[in-house]
Amino acid sequence: MKRLALLAVLLLAAAVTLHAQTTPRSLEPVADFGRHQPIGVAVSKQGRTFVTFPKKKKDYDFGLVELVNGQRVPYPSAAWNQWDSLQAPNRFVNVQAAVIDANDDLWVLDPANPDDEAPLIAGIKLLKINLSTNKVERTYRFEDLPRERTGLNDVRVDPGRQVAYLSDPKLAALVVLDLRTGKSRLVLQGHKSTTTAPGFVLRIDGQEVKDKLGKAFSSNVNGIALSPDLTYLYYRAINQTKLYRIPTEALRNAALKPAEVAARVEEVGETGVSHGMIADRAGNVYLSDSPAQAIRYVTPAGSLETLVRDGRLSWPDTFAVGPDGYLYVTCSQINRTPKWNSGVDKVQYPFRLYRVKLP
């Protein structure tokens, strides 16, 4: 009887383990934003959550908020979010990305290009915000770049080496920013890994993503991610299906010629259409998948896995890894906005921030 009882316990344990391994992870709503479209998200080591919102002619009030008891509070102050063109250097114009670095500092990228307009040069900036004091500690202006043509999109920071890496879809390049000197430079501009695949048209919700004139949505290098040991930068364009990476040492070495940098690029593999991405401490690289309404991840061993699939994942845009063991994601539903639907608004309101348990 004892042997039978022990066998029953072992079988039950095996069944529980199998169930835990095969049960799909569920997508959990974190916050509703009504008609305010979220783009960037960042979660600090203390669990503080920050969300960015693009500047629009309607349904806009704040560029950067902290979620406090589920409510949006302008951050780091109401003044920074009270935008006007004369105060652009010290106001948010069109906030895109927000990330937390290893020191738990918040970095906020403002490319200052609302509604795809030409950038307001005086407003282009990257801010370092101290979360202990809630004060802006430093502002970077990217004066080395052709700012009238730039369109900065995403940022990752290595505080130990005092360097930031950014993507610029408009210039089809990666940007390396020296945080000590404030000097920035372009790398891999026009390389096959940073540009769209010829003729590649996104197809989401059963239709091609085109404006009323028939012009297809197109983006060069967009989402980027740093490996947990900060030795690799992962990146890709939206309008292609391949994921690439490059040793960060090659990006930091200003003495390398363009061909020498290009020679260090590695093709990770086919990952489908993706917008944002991020890596966790285990080395998994998470990528959105709009056509499949899913979140996938590339394991350290190189296999492509599905984390979650859910109909609410409409243009999953930006990720953050929280200290609670969850992956946070904004859904911007860009393909459902009037611009890409002959003037018809097909967004399913409210806009939301979600989370899903990490592997």
HUWOPE-V766663 format. One line per field, one symbol per residue. phi: phi as a letter, one per 20 degrees, with the letter a starting at -180 (. if undefined). psi: psi as a letter, one per 30 degrees, with the letter a starting at -180 (. if undefined). burial: # if it has 16 or more other C-alpha atoms within 10 Angstrom, else .. A space follows every 50 residues. Layout:
phi = ???
psi = ???
burial = ???
This chain:
phi = .ffffffffffffffffffffdfffdedfdbddmeeeecebbcffenfdc cdcffcfblbccebcdeclndedgcfafffeefbffdgfccfebfddbcd efemeedcdcflcflmfffegfefacdddeffdldfebcddlffefffde bgccbccdffelbcdcdcffelbecddeffenecbeclfmffeddffgmf dfcclmbfecefenefgbbfgcfcbeffemecdeaaefeadddcbbgfff ffeffffgfffgfefdefqfcmfbdebaddfenfdecfbfgelbddbefg eneecdebcbfeeelgdcdbdefendeebecelgfefggdblneedfefe fbdcbbffg
psi = eeeeeeeeeeeeeeeeeeeeffkkklkkkekkgbgjjkdlkkklfggkkk klkkklflhkekeklkjjhfkkkkkfleeffikkefgefglkeikdlklk afghkkkkkjfhikhglkkjeffklkkkkjfefhkkekkkfhffliffgl ikelkkkjfefhkkklkjeefhllkkkjfefgkllklgkglffgllkkgj kkjkhglkjlaffgkkkkkakdklkklfggfkkklllehlgkkllkkfee efjffkleeeeeffkkjeakgakkdlllkaffgkjkkljeefhlklkklf fgkjlkekkkffijijeklkklfgglkkkkjfheffleeghhfkjgkjll klkllkkl.
burial = ........................#.#...##...##########...## #####......######....#####...####....############# #..###########....#############.......####....#..# ########....#################....######.#.#####... ####...####....#############.#.#################.# ##........##..#..#..##########..################.. ...#.####..###########...############.###.....#... ########.
